């Protein structure tokens, strides 16, 4: 009987086919990571905007519910004089957030929108919307 060294051509082809099938089933799972990451970052930004608005209002209430600005961690935040929520501006909600890294803010329209930098939405798209007012006026998603 002859001693076999190595693999036969059939065995190699079977292994390549099996690897191809595994790659074909795994690839779609990993290709959707960009959308999942974008959704996660938008949800994180949504939580940050809600927290910043609530903290600004709380600072305004503690300060006697008067005035059009509060100081949060050494940063002056412009607030609405009647509700205490941050204004729809860079001096308002963005100052309360202190950082909007990775997002582009649009103050030109109401509500203020925060869109992931480099992302061009189609329709509503992935973004966070802040409209001066209660936490229900803060929405976001993809």
N, C-alpha and C positions, 0 to 999 in steps of 0.2 A: 504494500500500500504506500502511496506517495504522501509525504508530509507537506501540509499546506503552510505557506508563509504569507501573511497579509490577508487582505480581504478580496473577495471576488468582485467583479464588476456589478453583478446583480445586487450584492449586499451594499455597495456604495450608492447605487442608484436608489435603493429603498431608503437608506438613511437621508439622502438629499431630499427625497419626496416628503418624508416625515417632517424634516426641518422646514420645508416650504409650507406645509400645511400649518404647522405651529406658528410660523411667522405671519401667515395670512390671517390667522384668527387673533393674534396678539396685536398686530399693527393698528387696527381700528380703535382698539382700547386706548392706546397711547397717543394717537393722533388727536384726540379730543381734549387733551390736557390744557391746551391754550384757552379754550372756551371755559373750562372748569376753573382755571386760574383767574380769568377775567371776572367770572361770576363771584368768586370768593373775594376778590379785591373790592368789587362794588358793594358786596354785603358788609365788608369791613368798613368801608367809607361811610355807608349808611349808618352803622352803629356809632361811628365817630361823630358824624354830624348831629345825630340825635343827642348824644352825650354832651357835646359842646353847647348845643342850644339849651339843654336842661341846666347845665352848670352856669351858663350866663344868666338865665332867668333866676336861678337860686341866688346868685351873687347880687342881682338887682333887688330881689325881695329882702335879703339880709341887710342890704344897704338902705332900706327904708322905702322901697318901691318908688323911687324918684330919680330923676336924672336921665340922661341919654347915653351914658357910658358907664361901664364897670371895668375894674382891673382884675384880670385873671392871670395869675402867675407872672405879674409884672408887665403884661400886655394890656393896653387899653382897647376895649371892645365896644364899638358903637351898638347901642340897643335901642329898641323902640321905647319911647317914653311912657307908653300906656300898657304895653304887655310885658316888657322886659326881655323879649326875645331878641337875639342878634339881628341886625339889619341885613338886608339882601345886598351885601357889598363886601369888598375885600376888607374893609375896616370893621365889618360886622362878623358874619359867620366864618369867614376865612381867618380872621384874627382870633376868634374863639377856638378854632381848630388848631391854630399855630403851625400846622403843616398840612399841605395837600399834595405832598410828593407823589408822583405817579399819576396825577389827575390834572386835567385842564378845567379851570373854572370859567364859566360864561355868565357875566353879570349883566349882559345887554338886555336880557328879557327876564320877565318874572314867570316862573320861578328861576332862581339861580340853579344852574346845572353843573355838576362835576362829572366829567367823562374821562375814562382812562386815557392817558396820554398816548397818542399814536393810533387810537382806535377811531375809525370813522363809522358812526352808527348809521344804520339804515332804518328809517322810521323812528320809533322811540329809542331803540338800541339800549345798550347798557349804560346806565347813568344814575346818579343820585340827584334828586330835585329838592331844593330847600326853598320854602316860601315862608316868609315871616309869619310866625303864628305857632299854634300848638304842634305837638309832636306828630299829630295826624297829617300835618301839612308837609312832612318830610317823607318822601317816598324814594324807592330805588329798586333796581333789579335789572335782569337781562331777559 
